[in-house]
Amino acid sequence: MTNISKSILLTSIVLILFLCMSGTAAAEVSIENPNEFRTVLEDMYAGNNLSEIYRLNCNINMNDIAFNGFTFKPIGTDNKKFTGKFDGNGFTISNLVIESNSNNTGFFGVTDGATLTNIELKDVTLNFETDGECENIGILAGSVTEGTIEGCHVDGKITIVDKQNADDTISNIGGLAGYISKDATVKDSSSDVEIKITIDDPDDMKINNIEKIGGLVGFMNSSIENCSAIGDIVIDVTQSNTTSCIKLIGGLIGNNEDGILINGGFAAGDIVININENAKIKQLTRVGGLAGYLDTMNTVIIENSSAIGDISITVNNNAEIQSDISNIGGLIAYSRAEITNSYSTGNILIDGKNAKIKQASGIGGFIGSASGGKTDNCFAAGNILIKVYGDTDKIYDIGGFNGYHYSEMNKCYTTGEIEITGSKNINSVGGLVGRNFKSIVDSYALNEKITVTATPDPTDVGKAIGSGTGTITSVYSWEGMEGNFYKGTKTIDGDPIAASDVWNETYWIGSSTDWTLNTYNNFKLPIPAWQTKKIVVADAIHLKIDDNSNSGNGIDGTTDVDPTDNTPNTPNTPNTPNTPNTSNTTNPVVNNTTVDDSGKTTSVGTGSATSYESDAFLYSKLLIAIVLIGLLLFIIIFFLYKRRKDEEEENQ
């Protein structure tokens, strides 16, 4: 064999061995016990291995002895982002405590292109006390750029307290994540997190804004599928000199500005805002049961989604809203979205006792203000109650379904009661829409009662539409609706519809793919086709929500529930995370961790994380190895053959 041939053979062998060995570089890091988890965290805190693949293979209780003297810090920072993969594998990390006064706070601080899957964070306490900005706060992640969140579930409490006199902003706060950029994917995930924000300073501090707060995500420019949030959002402002705005608050998402798809979104938490003790707020705006603000030049689509939590705003003890309370909606506060097959049942309560509220407008049981987009096959069943006893200039654009309407509505209805008391000037109030400037087709005002009390008398109060110059086609109002109505030149009551006709399916235009009828009895008021639990029924007096999901009872009244019922009804329930195999029920050992009947884990391993390879990864490596071995054998045979030919030629 020539020297050149030998060199080629040696180089080929070395190259193939290198390729075989390099296949292990992407192996997963398996976390088998709390000691290993602590080691992994400390390694990432040092800025190492932030692009690795991690898999959790045991339950982690942060009260475990392994964490004595340990202070948890978010994984990933602005300078050293987490870019790898973390698979919770259906196991639980519990009793995590996060204490912070820095932006980008959560289990992960900052991620970029990361994949976060099947992570369960339970009983998490996140405390944030600030004397400056507070941004990007969430139990799972503070800030997410691109990447994937799938099958992740968190529960706990976020408490944010600002007691320092600082000109700062509190923004991008979410139960799951604070900030999510475009080109990220969020699906099959949920948040059961109470978010409480308190502004209390005896020195009359100034706060720029409290904004972009969501039960699931505070600010989000990506799409979500099959996600839910059921925790309350509570904002208390006391003794504040001036808070510029409280805005962009949503039961699921606070704010979106770049196009979004929400499919199967569900929000059940209440939103409670208290303005107390001489506090001054410039504006309180864009608060929605599902989302606060969906305003974008790109397409926003909401499908098969719902919100059942109440929105409660209390302004008292000489507190002041200097501009207005505006754009408050049972599902969406301010919308340019295309919304189909969705509903809201939460109440909207605004109470201004001894307060100064400049004005209130754009308040609706489904949408506060719509300025573009369209709404098809949706209903609202929540009540609207506004009581303002102090100094208020006016209240206007209040509707059982939509307050201010500059969009298209088709095949929608509302059933809630409207009661407004105490303002000097009330106008444009309607059972379906307060003020209409666009198109309404095949829609129904089925409110039990509309009561408006003011001095002097209100104007433009109608059963269907308060005022506006928009077009209507086949708009009805229930003939049994009670209340006091004040017709103006553009007030529309709609065609009267009798109770018996309400339940006649011939009055409802649409296909079976849009609506489903109540097959338990003869009353046929439809609901979105995907929704099977809450069924709207009525007797000759009023309309209710009837839960027929289990009993099969119908109009006999045995299961009637008031429309304010907040029993969670989650469409498209998020997928249950993978359950670890614990077939050995007597303290089984799962990946070197003993699990007792309560789920508590006991470490039996060391503090060094293990290299773990999934079945798919092993199969791919095996295939590569077979190919490379075959190539190596081919090269060896080839050179043996070449050597033999060379020897034969030399002998000749």
N, C-alpha and C positions, 0 to 999 in steps of 0.2 A: 504494500500500500504506500502511495506517495505521501510526502509530508503534507501536501495540500489536502489530500483526502482525509488524513488523520485529523487535521485541524478542523475541517468541516464536520466530521463525525463528532469530535469533542464539543464543538460549539453547539451542535444540534442537541446533544444529550443535555448539556448545561441549560440551554434555553427551555427544553421541555420540562426538566426538573423545576426550573424557576416558575414556569407557568402553572405546574401542579401545586407548588407550594403557595403561590400567590392567591390561589382560590380560597385559602383559609382566611385571607385578610378581611373579608366581609362577613365573617362569622358573627352571629348574634352574641351579645353579652347577656348571659342568663343570671338573674338575681334570685337566689334561692333562699335567702333568709335576711332578717333585718341588718345583721352585721355587713353583709355584702351590699345591701342597699345604702348604708351609710358610707361605705367605701366608694361606691359609684358616685354618690352625691359630692363627697369631698373632692373627688378627682375632677368632676365637672366644675365645681366652684373654682378650682385652680386654672380653669380654662382649657382642660384637657378632654379629648375624646367627645367633643360636642357634636360630632357627625357620625357617631357609632349607632349600631342597631341594638336596642335594649329590649329584653323581654322579662316581665315580672312573672315569677313562678311560685309565688307564695303571697298570702295576706301579710300586710305590714301594718302593725299598730305602732304609731309614733310614740306611744307611752312605754314601749318596750325598753328594757334595761339597756339595750344596745345604743339607745339615743340619749343616755345620761350625759349631760354636759354639752349636748349638740344643739346648735341653733340653725333652724332651717332657713335657707335663702333661696329665692327663685332661681331656677335653672335657665341660664342664658341672660346676657345683658346686651345693651346697645353695641358694645364693642366686641363681645364674644357671644354671638347668637347660637342657639341650639338649632342645628340643621339636620339632625339625624332622625331616627325612628324610635318611638317608644310604644311598645305593645303592653298594655296592662293585663292582657290575657284573661280578662274577667275577674282577676283578683282585686282585692280592696286595699287601699291605703287609707287608714282611719286615724282620727284624732290629731290631724295635722294642725299646727298653730303657726300662722304667718304674721309676724309683727313687722311693720314697715312704715317708713316715711318717705319712700322714693317711688318715682313713677315705674311703670312696667312691673307690677307685682302680681304673682300668682304662683301655682306650682311650677309653671314655666314663666319666666319673665319675658323674654323675647325669643321668638322662633322665626326662622326664615326657610321656607320650603320644607318644613318638618312634617312628618307623618305621626299623628297621635291617634292611637286606636285602642278601644276596649279598656279605657282607663276609668277606674272607679275611685272617686275621692269622697269619703264619707265623714260626716261630723267635722268639717273643716271650720276653723275660726280664723278669719282674716281681719286684723285690726290695723287701721291706717290713721295715724294722727299727724296732721300736717300744719306747717306754718308757711306753706308755699303752694305750688301747683300740686294737684293730685290727678294723674292721668293714667289710663290704661291699667285698670284693675279688674281681675277676674279670678275665680277660684282655680280654673284649669290653666289659664294663660292670660298674661297682661296684654301682650301685643303679638299678633300672628300675621305674618306676611306670606301669602301663597300657602302651599301645603294642604294637608288634609286633617280634619278632625272627624272621626267616625266611631260610633258606638261608645262614646264617653258620657259618663254620668257623674254629676257632682251634687253634694248637698252640704249645707252649712250656713254660715252667716258672714256677711261683710259689713263691718262697722267703720264708718269714716267720720271722724270728728275734726272740726276746724274751730279752734278757740283762739287763734292768734290774729292780731290785727294786720292782715296782709292782703294786698291787692292780687288775688289769685283766682284760679279756675279749677273747678272740680268737673272732670269730663271723662267720657269713655269708661264707664263702669258697667260690668255685666256679670251675671251669675256664673256663666261658663267662661266667657272671655270679654275683655274690655274693648279691644280693637282688633278687627279682622279686615285685612285689605282685600282688594279684588284678586281674582284668580285663586282663591282658596275654596275648599269644599268642606261643608259642614253637614253631616247627615246622621240620623239615628242617634241623636244625643239629647240630653236633658239636663235641666238645672232645677234643683229644689233649694234655692238659696234666698234667704231674707237679706235685702240690701237696705241698710239704714244709714242715712246721711244727716248729721246734726251740725247746725251752725249756731253757736251760742257763745257770745262774747260780751261781757259787760262794758267794754270800751267801744262798742258800736263799730265793729269791723266792716270793711268793705270787701265784698266778693264780686268778681267779675260775672261769672256764670256758674250755674249748676246745670249741666247739660249732657245729653247723650248717655242716658241711663237705661239699661234694658235688663229684663229678667234673665235673658239668655246671653245677649251680646249688646254692648253699649253702642258702638259704631261698627257698621258692617257694610262692606261693598261687595260681598259675594252672595251666592245662593245657599239656601238651606233647605233640607228635605227631611220631613218626618222628625221634627224636633219640638221640644216642649219646655215650658218654664212655669213653675207653680209657686214660686216664692213671692212674698210681698215686697214692694218697694215703698219705703217710708222716708220722707224728707221733712225735717223739722227745722224751721228757721226762727230764731228768737234773738231779739236785741241786735239785729243787724242794721247798720246805718243805711247801706244800700246794697242789695244784690241785683245786679243788672237784669238777669233773666233766669228763670227756671224753665227749661225747655227741652224738647226732644226726649221725652220719657215714654217708654213702651213696655208693656208686659212681656214681650218677647224680644223686640229690637228697638233701640232708641232712635237711631238715625241711619239713613241710607242716602247716598248721593250719586251712585254710579251704576244704577241698574241692578236688579235683583230678582230672583225667583224664590218665593216662599211656597212650598208645597207640603201640606200636612203640618202646618204650624199650629201650636196650641198654647194658650196662656191662661192660667187660672188664678194667678196672684192678684191681690188688690194693690192699687196704687193710692197711697195716702200722702197728701201734701198739707202741712200745717204751717201757717204764717201767723206768728204770735207776737204779743207784747211789743207793740210799736215798731215792728220790723217793716222795712220799706223794700218793696220789690218793683222794679221797673215794669216787668212783664212776666206773665205766667202763660206759656203757650205750647201747643203741640204735644199733648199728652194723650196717648191712645192705649186701649186695652191690649192690642197686639203690637202695634208699632206707632212711634211718634211722628215720624216725618219720612215720607217717601216722595221726594221731589227731585227729579232727575230728567235730563233730556233723553236718557236711555230707557229701555223698556223695563217696567216693573210689573211683575205678574204675581198675583196671590191666588192660590188654589186650595180648596179643601182645608181651610183654616178656620180657627175660631178663638174667641176670647170670652171668658165667663167671669172674670174678676171685676169688682167695682172700682170706680174712680171717685175718690173723695177729696175735695179741696175745701179747707176751712181757713177763713181769714177773719181773725177776731182781735179783741182787745186793742182797738185803735191801730191795728196794722193797716198797711196801705199798698194797694196795687196801683202804681202811678199811670200805667198805660192801659192794659187790659188783661182779662182772662180770655183766651181765644183758642180756637182749633182744638177742641176736646172731643174725642170720638170713642165709642164703645169698642170698635175694632181698630180703625186708623184715625189718627188725629188730622193729618194733612196729607192728601193723596193725589197723585197723578197716575195711579196704578190701574191695571186691568185686574179686576177682582171677580172671581167666579166661585160658586158653590161654597160659600163661607157664611158664618153667622157670628153674632155677639149677643150675649144675654146679661151682661153686667150692667149695674145701675151707674148713673152719673149723678153725683151729689155735690153741689156747690153751696156753701153756707158762709155768708158774710155778715157776721154779727158785730155790730158797732165798728165796722170797718169802712175804709174808703176804697172803693173799687171804681176806677174810671169808667169801665164798660166791660161787658161780656158778650162774646159773639162767636159764631161758627161752632156750635155745639150740637152734636148729633148722636143718636143711639148706635149708629154704625160708623159713619164718617163725620168728622167735625166739618172740614172743608174739603171739597173736591174741586181741583182746578185742572181738569184734563182726565184722560183715562176713561174707564167705563166699569160698570158694576152689573153683573148678571147672576140671577138665581141665588140671591142672598136674602137673609132676614135678620132683623134686630128685635129682641124681646125685652130689653132692659128699660127701666124707667129713668126719666130725667127729672130731677128735683133741684130747683134753683131758688134759694131764699137769701135775699140781700136786704138787710135792715138798715144799713148805713147810707153813706153818701155815694150814690151811683148815678152816672149820667144816663146810661141806656143799656138795654139788653136787646139783642136782635139776632136774627138768623139762627133760630133754634128749631130742630126737626127731629122727629122720632127716629128717622132713618139717617137723614143727612141735613146738616145745618145750612151750609152754603153749598149750592150745587151748580157747578159749571162743568159737567161731564155728561155721560150717557148712562141711563139706568134702565134696566130691562128685567122684568119678572122678579121683582123684589117686594117685600112687605115688612111692615113693622107692627108690633103689638103692644108696645110699652106705653105707660102713662106719662104725661107731661104736666108738671106743676111749677109755675113761676110766680114768685111773690116779691113785691116790695120796691121795685124800681120806679123812677119817675117816668121813664120812657121805654116801653116795650113794644117791639114791632117785628113782623116777619117771623111768625111762629106757625108751624104746620105739623100735623100728625105724621106726614111722610117727609116733607122737605120744608125748611124754613124759607129759603129764597132760591128760586129756580131760574137759571139762565141758559139751560141747554135742553136736553131731551129726556123725557120720562115715558116709558111704554110698559103697559101690562103690569102695573104695580098697585099696591093696596095699603091703605092706612086703616089698620084694624085696632087702633088704640082704644083702650077702655074709656079714657077720660083725658081731656085737655083743660086745665084750669090756669088762667092767667089773671093776676090781680095787680093793679097798679093805679096810681093817681097822678095825672088824669088817666082815663081808660086807655088800654092798649089799642094798637091798630094792626091791621093785617094779620089776624089770627084765624086760620082756616083748618078744616078737618084734614085736608090733604096737603095743600101748599099755602104758605102764608103770603108770599108775593113773588114777583119776578116775571120776566117776559119770555121764558123758555116755552117749548112746545110740550104738549102732553097727548098721549093716545091711550085710551082704555085705562084710566086711573080711577080707582074706586075708594070709597071710605065706608066704613061700617055704619049702618044707619042707627045702630044703638049707641053710638059714641056720645058720651056726656061731656058737658063743659060749657064754658062761655066763649063765644066766637065773635070776632069783630071783623067783618068783611070789608076789604078795601077794593079798589078797582081791579087789582090783579090777584086777589085772593081766590083760591080754587078749593071747593069742597070735594070735588070729584063726584062721580056717579054713585048714588047710594047702593049699598049691597046688603041684602038681608042676611040674617044669621044662617038661614037654611041654604042660601046660595053660597055663602062662604065655604061650605063643605061640599059643594057640588063641583066635581072635577072639571066640568065643562067651562068653568070660569077661569081655570088655570091653563095658560097656553105654554106649551113646552113639551119636550120629549121625556121619556122615562129615564134617559141618561142624565137629564138635568135634575129631575125631582123624583122623589119616591113618595107614595101615598101611605096613609095610615091604614093598614089592612086589618087592624084589630077591631075596627068599628066602622060605622058609616060616615064618619067625619073625615074629610079628605084634604084638609089643609096640608100642603106639601112641605117637605124638608129637602135639603140637598141630598142627592142620591147616595153619596158616600156615607151619610150620617144616619145611624140606625138607633141611637139611644134616646135622645130627647125628641119628643114628638109634640108639635103644637096642636092642641085641641081646644075646643071652646064649648060653652053652653050658651044659652040665650042672653047671658048677662055679661060675661067677660071672657077673656082669653087666658089660658094657662099653659104651662109646660107640663106634659104628661110623660112620666118615665115608664115606658112599656117594654123596656129592654129585657126584663126577666119574667115578669108576671103574665104578660099578655093581656092585662086588664085594659079596658077601653074607657069609654065616656061615662061609665058608672061612677067615676069619681074616687075609686078606691086607691088610685095612685097619683091623683092630682098633686102637683107641686107648684108653688108660687114661682113666677118668672125670675125672682131673685135667687132661686136655688143655685148654689155654687158647687154642687157636687161635680167633681172633675169628670169630664167626658172627653177622653183623648182620642181624636181620630188618628188612625194609623199609628198605634202605640209604638214607641221606639223599640227596636229589637233588644231582647234581653241579651246581655253580654254572655260570652262563653262561660260555662260553669266548669270549674276544675273537677277532674275525676276524683271523687272521694268515696268510692264504693266500699272501702273498708270503714264502716261507720264507727268503729270503736277507736277513737283517736288515730285516724289514718295518718300516714306519713305522705305528704305531697311535696315532692322535690326537696327532700331533706328538711321539711318543716312539719312538725306535728300539729294537727288541727283538731281542737276539741269540739264538742257539740255546739258550743256557742260561736264557733268560728274563730276563736282566739288562736293565735299561732305561737309556737315555741321554737326557738332556733335550735337546730342541731348541727349547723354547719359552721364554717369559718367566715372571716371577713373578706375573703377574696372572691370576686365574682367569677363565674364560670363561663367559658366559651360554649355557646349553645348553637346548634345547627338544626334548622327546621327540616322536615322530611323533604319538602320541595327543594330546599337548598342542597341536601345530601344527594338527591336524585340528579340534580343538575351537575354537581361535582363528579358523581360517578360516571355520568355520560361523558363529561369532559375528559376524565381520566382514561376511560376506555379508548376514546378517540386519540388521545395523545400517546397512549401505550401502543396502539396500532401503528401510529405514525413512527414511533421510535423503532418498533420491530421492522417496519418497512425500510427505514434508513439503515438499520444494522444488516438486514438481508441484502439490501442493495450494495452496501460497501463490501460485504463478504463475497458477493457475486463479482463485484469489480476487482477485488483482490485476487480472486481465483483466475479471472480472465488475464489480469496483469502477469501472474505467475506463469500461466500457460504461454503467453507471448514471450516471456523471458526464456523459457525452456526451449522454445523453438529457435 
